[in-house]
Amino acid sequence: MRLKAIRIKTKYWRPGTDYVIEVMRAVEGLLQDGDIVTVSEKAISTAMGNIVDESKFSSGVVARFLVSFWTRRIWSGLLGKLANLRDGTRERLRNFPIIEGAVHKQVSLHYVGLLQSLRHYSEGGIDASNLPYSYVSLPLREPKGEALRLYMALSKRSDVSIILVDGDTTYSWRNLHLSPRRVPIKGLIHFGGFLSFLLGRMLGFRSRSTPLAYAGEKLNSDWALTLANVAHRVRRHGAGRTVWDMVENLGVGLTEVTWGMLDRVDHYPIVILRREAS
């Protein structure tokens, strides 16, 4: 058995987009019984308006500490080495913007708490890539509910399953799966975003993208992780994998990306996975 991945290009899903309708249009005539339709959490969150403008926040003492000392010194130094971060990543952390970074940490503290804010990026699923100005997307409040919404819509046409995917990684060793996020997937263990991430990186566990929720066919955790990882790799990263990559690719400053710029980038929020006989 081999797995075929079909990535689906769509327009950029701005806030207010009915993503269920967009998915139904995009996969029209493509689905077969048994397909697994994977959709990016980031795209759904943006479409739902589950985003915040960080320029509306002011940083506190803890947030400023998390940038000036914890991120710029500890993550770029000792923790970065323990977590086997790339030299380029550690250099970016060493030069992490103090003002904008402190506001970002304040948003993280407000929405996902301290243990997630101790991470150097993707705190609890908060993501600034592929969003304009000072916006960041927040993690879905009820990913299982959104997966069911899509499943109810698409299963009227074909016998398919749904997986919502977060590009952030879960770390696995055999049947032990450490997820930096708490997700409603049986078998994924969470004990604090910072600690799960650091332990998985230090021990060199296998890293795969995280399935947030699924609907339809029952999946064991290892297979769900494999499917999520394949979908994320095929989907690519839109304007950039990180906010730094995004602004570099678009040739603008940190908060100068516009909605129009993102409209012109190729986006593939949907990937259809299909099992075929080899």
N, C-alpha and C positions, 0 to 999 in steps of 0.2 A: 504494500500500500504506500502510495506517495501522496504528498500534499501539494495541491496547486493553489497559488495565491493570485488573486485578481484585484489589483488596486483600482479604485474608482475616483476619478477626478471630479470635483465639484467646485462651485463658486465658494468664496470665503463666506463662512457663516457668521455674519454680524449679529449683534444682540437683536432679538426680536424675530429671528429666523425660526420657523417651525421645522425643527430638524427631522421630525418624523416624516413629514411630507417630503423633505429634501432627500432623505434616504430612500423612500419609496420610489421617487422619480428616478434617482440615480441607478437603482438596481433593476428597474423595469426591464423585463425580457432577458435578464441575465441569470436569475436564480434557478437552481435545480434542487429537488428534494434532497435533504441531507447536508446542504450548505451551511456553513457557519459564517454569519455576518458579524464582523468586528467593526466597532466604531470608536473613534478617539474620544476619551473623556474631555480633553481640552476643547475640542470642537463643540461638543454638546454644552459644556459649561458656558462657553462664549455665546452660543446661540440663545441660551436661556437667560442671558444677562447676569450670570452668576460671576460677575467681575466687580472689582473695586478700583477706584482711582486713588493711587497712593499719594498723589499731591494734596489730597484733602486731609491727610494725617500729619500729626506732629510726633516726633520721636521722643521717648522718655529715656531715663538713665539706663535702664536695663538694655534697651534696644541699642543705644550708643555703645555700651560696653560690648555687646555681641558683635558689633562691627569693628570697633577700634582695637580691641584686644583679642576676642575669641576668634573672629574670622581672619583678620589681617595678620595675626601673629600665630595663634595656636593651630588653626586649620591650614595655614600656608606652611607651617613648620612641622611640629611633632605629629599632630593628628593626620596631616596630609601624608606624611611618610608612612605612618601606621596603616592608613587606609589605602596605601598604594595609589594615590592620586598622581596623575600625570604632571610633569614639570610645568607644562603650559597652564594647567588648571591651578596649580599652586601659585604661579606667578600672578594670575588674575586675582586670586584671593588676597595676595599680598598687596595688591593695588585696588582692592574693593572700594568703590566710592563711599566715602564716609557719610555724607549728607543723605544722598538718595538711599544708600544701603541701610542707614539707621531707620529711615522711614519704612523701608521694606520689612525690616525686622519687627518694627512696631505693628505693622499689619499682621505679620506672622504670629506674634505673641497674642494679638487680639483674637484671631480666628482659629488657630490650631494649638496654641499653648507653648510652654517653655521647652519641653522635651523635643518637639518638632523644630522649634526655632533654633535649637543648638546645631542643627544640620547646616551645612554650608550652602545648600541650594535645595530647591524643590521641597520646601518645608511643608510636610503634610499634604502635598499635592498642589501647593500654590505655585503658579507658573507665570513668568513674565514674557516668555517667548511667544512670537506670533500674535502679539497684541500691541496696539499703538500707545504713544504718549507714556503716561505713568500707570496704565492699567495692568492689573494682574488678574488671572483667573483663580477662582477658589475651587476646592474639591467639591464634587457633587454631594449634596446632603443625603440623597437616597438613590444611590446608583442601582440598587436592585429594582426600584420602582421604574427607573428610566429604561432599564433592560426589558422589563415586562411590557412597557408601553410599545417599544419597538417590536417585540415579539408578537404582541396581539395584532399589530398592524400588518406585519409581513407574513405571519402564519396563515392569514386568510388566503394568500396566494400560493405559498409553497411551504413544505415541511422543513423549516429552517430553525437554526438556533442563533442566539445573540450573545456576544461577549463585548463588554465595554472594557477598554484598555487604557491603562496609564503607562506612559513611557518610563516612569520611574521604576527602579529595579527591585525585585525580590531575590534573595540569596538562598541557594539551595545546596544541601549536602545530603545525598541519598533522599530519604523521605522527610528531611527536616527543611522547612521553608520559612525563612525569616523575612517578614514583610515590614518595611519601615512605616507603612500605613495600615491602619485597622480596616480591613475590608471583609465583606460578608461571603468569603470563600472558605469553606471548610478545609482545614489542613494548613492554612497560612497563619503563622504565629507572629504576634505583634507584642513587643514589650517596651515600647518607646522608640520613636522614629530614629533618634540619634544613636541609641545603643544597637538597635537591629542593624542599621546601616554600617556602623563601625565594625561590629563583630563579623558581619558577612564579608566585608572588605578585608579585614585583617587576616581572616582564616582562608581567604582565597576561594570562597564558595562560588558556585556557578551563578552568574547573574542573568536574570531574564525579566522582561517587562511584566508588569503586574496586571492580572485580570481582576477588575473591580467587582464585576457581577456578571452573571450569565442567566439566560432563560432558555428553556427548551430542553435539549438533550442534557442528561446528567453527565458531568465531567469530573474525573478525579483531579486533584490539585496539580499534579505534575503535568498532565496533559493540557490542562487549562493554561498553565504557565508557558508551555511550549507553543501553544496556539497564539497566545498573546504576544509572545516574543517574535514569532514569524510575522505576524501582522504589523507590529511596530517597525520592524526592519524594512519591510516592503513599503510601508507608508511614507517613509522618509520624514523630513523635518520642516517642510514648508519654507518659511523665510530664514530658519536657522534653528539648530538644536538647542542653543541657549540664547539668552538675550544679548550676550556679547557677540555671538555668531550672527544674530539677526541684524544688529546695527552695523556690523562690519560688512555683511553681504549687501546691505542697502545703502551703505556709504553715508550714514547720518549719525547724529549724536544719540546719546542714551535715551532721551525722551522725545526724539524728533521723528519717530516712525509715525506715519499717518494711516488712517483706514484705507485711503486710496492706494498707498504702496502695497498694503497687504492684499487688496483686491487683485493686484496684478501678478501676484505670486501663485504658482501652481500648488493646489491643496488636494490632498488625498485622504480625507478623514475616514473613508470606508475601505475595508479590505475584505473580500469574500474568500474564505478558505474552503477548499473542496478536496475531499479524499478520492483518489483515483487508483485503480489497479495498476501496479507497476509492470 
